[in-house]
Amino acid sequence: MVVYPFGPAITSIDWSFLPWGLGDGVHTLPLTIAQIDVGVLYVLGITSVGVYGIALAGWSSNSKYSLMGGLRSSAQMISYELAMGASVLGVVMLAGTLDLNGIIFAQIRSPFKWFIIPQIIGFLVFLIAAFAETNRVPFDLPEAETELVAGFHTEYSALKFALFFMAEYVNMFTVSVMCTVLFLGGWYVPGLGHLFQPGSIPYALVSHVAFIAKICGFLFLYIWIRGTLPRFRFDQLMNFGWKFLLPLALINVFVTIIIVYFLNS
């Protein structure tokens, strides 16, 4: 079975719907290849499909240890997808839209400018769930070298092995972009409109550079955490996701519902 290209292909599809910046005076449309009204649902849906590639890779290796690694990775990703989806609900309610560009413009109109201020709990839940979704330290249980050699991709080498890591790093980049768009205003920089005219070429260039800088900040955080924190045990991983992270995300949703209700009443 040829399952190893599945991950990189799926995770890279999301890039077509990510807002990379604001267009200049000539190109008035935002720098997005494709724009849909349900961009948040689309990105989360596509990233969740990647679990099939991991499960099938472990099963098709014809090794019970790789199968165990694939099943453990699938359980981890499915568990933390719930907390990640719940953490996004607060941003969607504040913005009133599922469009990624619409969420950025809603942050511009907001008195906070960035949704990380009113949604600090949602941001922390999303960030932790993103680490677990991408199988990075301290949630790298599917690839625990000291326990499972390399988990679901133990029997793969050469290009097949590289494709798994390509998918992992592409997924890291995708969740960094989503974290930037949902909580840090995307390409928007507060006060930039006072320096340059919105829609001008300097404004477009600076906003695009700011967007890339925010993404690089999250990627640096990935590397920093990898060299700092130890790995969880698998039972600790699952208990943390179901008994702490998911209830915290649901509490954030309920509090956001109350705040939005009184703001609109």
C-alpha positions in Angstrom: 0.0 0.0 0.0 1.3 3.4 -0.9 0.2 5.5 2.1 3.4 7.5 2.8 2.7 10.5 0.4 -0.8 10.9 2.0 0.4 13.1 4.9 2.3 15.8 3.0 -0.3 16.1 0.3 -3.2 16.5 2.7 -1.4 19.0 5.1 -0.2 21.2 2.2 -3.7 21.6 0.7 -4.5 24.0 3.6 -2.0 26.6 2.3 -4.3 27.6 -0.5 -6.9 29.0 1.9 -4.6 30.8 4.3 -4.5 34.7 4.2 -0.9 35.7 3.6 -1.4 39.4 3.7 -3.4 42.4 2.5 -3.2 43.3 -1.2 -1.7 46.6 -2.4 -3.5 49.3 -4.3 -3.4 47.4 -7.6 -4.3 44.0 -6.3 -7.2 44.9 -3.9 -7.9 41.3 -3.0 -6.1 39.8 0.1 -3.2 37.6 -0.7 -5.1 34.4 -0.6 -5.1 31.7 -3.3 -8.7 30.7 -2.5 -11.2 32.2 -0.2 -14.2 30.4 1.2 -16.7 31.4 3.9 -16.0 28.3 6.0 -12.2 28.6 6.0 -11.8 27.6 9.7 -13.9 24.4 9.2 -12.0 23.5 6.1 -8.6 23.9 7.6 -9.5 21.9 10.7 -11.2 19.3 8.6 -8.3 18.8 6.3 -5.7 18.6 9.2 -7.9 16.0 10.9 -7.8 13.8 7.8 -4.0 13.4 8.3 -4.6 10.8 11.1 -5.6 8.3 8.4 -2.2 8.4 6.9 -0.6 7.7 10.2 -3.0 4.8 11.1 -2.6 3.2 7.6 1.2 3.6 7.7 1.4 1.7 11.0 -0.9 -1.0 9.7 0.7 -1.5 6.3 4.1 -1.9 7.9 3.2 -5.5 8.7 4.6 -5.0 12.2 2.6 -5.1 15.4 4.8 -2.5 17.1 4.3 -0.1 14.2 0.6 -0.8 14.4 0.6 0.0 18.1 2.4 3.3 17.4 -0.1 4.2 14.7 -3.1 3.4 17.0 -1.5 5.4 19.8 -0.9 8.3 17.5 -4.5 8.2 16.2 -5.9 8.2 19.7 -3.7 11.1 20.7 -4.7 13.2 17.6 -8.4 12.5 17.9 -8.4 13.3 21.6 -6.7 16.7 21.2 -8.7 17.7 18.1 -11.7 18.1 20.4 -9.9 20.6 22.6 -8.5 22.4 19.6 -11.9 22.7 17.9 -13.5 24.0 21.2 -10.8 26.6 21.6 -11.6 28.0 18.2 -15.3 28.5 19.0 -14.6 31.5 21.1 -12.8 33.3 18.3 -15.6 32.4 15.9 -18.3 33.8 18.2 -16.4 37.0 18.7 -15.7 37.4 14.9 -19.2 36.3 13.8 -17.7 34.4 10.8 -15.8 31.3 9.8 -13.9 33.1 7.1 -10.2 33.5 7.9 -10.0 36.9 6.3 -13.2 37.9 8.1 -11.6 36.9 11.4 -8.7 39.2 10.7 -10.9 42.1 9.8 -13.0 41.5 13.0 -9.8 41.8 15.1 -9.1 45.1 13.4 -12.5 46.4 14.3 -12.3 45.0 17.8 -11.1 47.3 20.7 -8.6 44.7 21.6 -7.1 44.5 18.0 -5.9 40.9 18.7 -8.2 38.2 20.0 -5.4 36.8 22.2 -6.4 39.4 24.8 -10.1 38.3 25.3 -9.3 34.7 24.4 -6.1 34.1 26.3 -7.5 30.8 27.7 -8.6 29.7 24.2 -5.1 30.7 22.9 -3.3 28.5 25.5 -5.6 25.6 24.8 -5.1 25.9 21.1 -1.4 26.2 21.4 -1.1 23.1 23.7 -3.4 21.1 21.4 -1.4 22.2 18.4 1.8 20.7 20.0 -0.1 17.4 20.6 -1.6 17.4 17.1 1.8 17.7 15.5 3.3 15.1 17.7 6.0 17.4 19.1 7.7 17.4 22.5 6.3 17.0 25.1 3.6 15.1 23.2 5.8 13.1 20.9 4.5 9.7 22.2 3.8 8.2 18.8 7.5 8.6 17.9 9.0 7.8 21.4 12.4 6.5 20.4 13.1 5.1 23.9 9.8 3.1 23.8 8.7 2.4 20.3 12.0 2.9 18.3 10.2 5.3 15.9 6.5 4.5 16.3 4.4 4.1 13.2 7.2 4.8 10.8 9.7 2.3 12.2 9.7 0.2 9.0 10.1 3.1 6.6 13.4 4.5 5.3 14.8 6.8 2.6 12.1 9.0 0.8 9.2 7.3 2.6 10.8 8.2 6.0 11.4 11.8 4.8 7.8 12.2 3.7 6.6 11.5 7.2 8.8 14.3 8.6 7.8 16.6 5.7 4.2 16.1 6.7 5.0 16.8 10.4 6.8 20.1 9.6 4.2 21.2 7.1 1.6 20.6 9.8 3.7 22.6 12.3 3.7 25.5 9.8 0.0 25.2 9.2 -1.0 25.4 12.9 1.4 28.3 13.4 -0.4 30.2 10.6 -3.8 29.3 12.2 -2.6 30.5 15.6 -1.4 33.7 14.0 -4.7 34.3 12.1 -7.0 33.4 14.9 -5.3 35.1 17.9 -2.6 37.5 16.7 -4.5 39.4 14.0 -2.8 37.6 11.0 -1.1 40.2 8.9 -2.5 43.1 10.9 -0.1 45.2 12.9 -1.8 47.8 15.3 -0.8 51.3 14.5 0.6 50.5 11.0 -2.3 52.4 9.4 -0.9 55.6 10.9 2.5 55.1 9.2 1.3 53.9 5.8 -1.9 54.2 3.8 -3.9 50.9 4.0 -3.9 49.4 0.5 -0.6 50.9 -0.4 2.4 48.9 -1.5 4.5 49.7 1.7 1.5 48.7 3.9 1.1 45.4 2.0 4.8 44.6 2.3 5.1 45.4 6.0 1.9 43.5 6.8 3.2 40.5 4.9 6.6 40.6 6.7 4.8 40.9 10.0 2.7 37.9 9.2 5.8 35.8 8.4 7.5 37.1 11.6 4.6 35.9 13.8 4.8 32.5 12.2 8.5 32.3 12.8 7.9 33.1 16.4 5.7 30.1 16.8 8.1 27.9 15.0 10.9 29.1 17.3 8.6 28.2 20.2 8.4 24.7 18.9 12.1 24.3 18.9 12.5 25.9 22.3 9.9 23.6 23.9 11.6 20.6 22.3 14.9 21.4 24.0 13.2 22.3 27.4 10.4 19.9 28.4 10.5 16.2 29.0 8.0 13.7 27.5 4.7 12.7 29.1 3.7 9.1 29.7 0.9 8.1 27.5 -1.6 7.8 30.4 -0.6 11.3 31.5 -1.1 12.5 27.9 -4.6 11.2 27.6 -5.7 12.3 31.1 -4.4 15.8 30.5 -6.3 16.0 27.2 -9.7 14.6 28.4 -9.7 15.7 32.1 -8.1 19.1 31.9 -7.7 20.6 28.4 -11.1 19.8 27.0 -13.1 21.0 30.2 -11.0 24.2 30.1 -11.8 24.8 26.5 -15.5 24.2 27.2 -15.5 26.6 30.1 -13.9 29.2 27.8 -16.7 28.6 25.3 -19.5 29.1 27.9 -17.9 32.3 29.3 -17.5 33.6 25.7 -21.2 32.8 25.0 -22.2 34.9 28.1 -20.0 37.8 27.1 -21.2 37.8 23.5 -24.8 37.6 24.7 -24.5 40.7 26.9 -22.6 42.6 24.3 -25.2 42.1 21.7 -28.2 42.6 24.0 
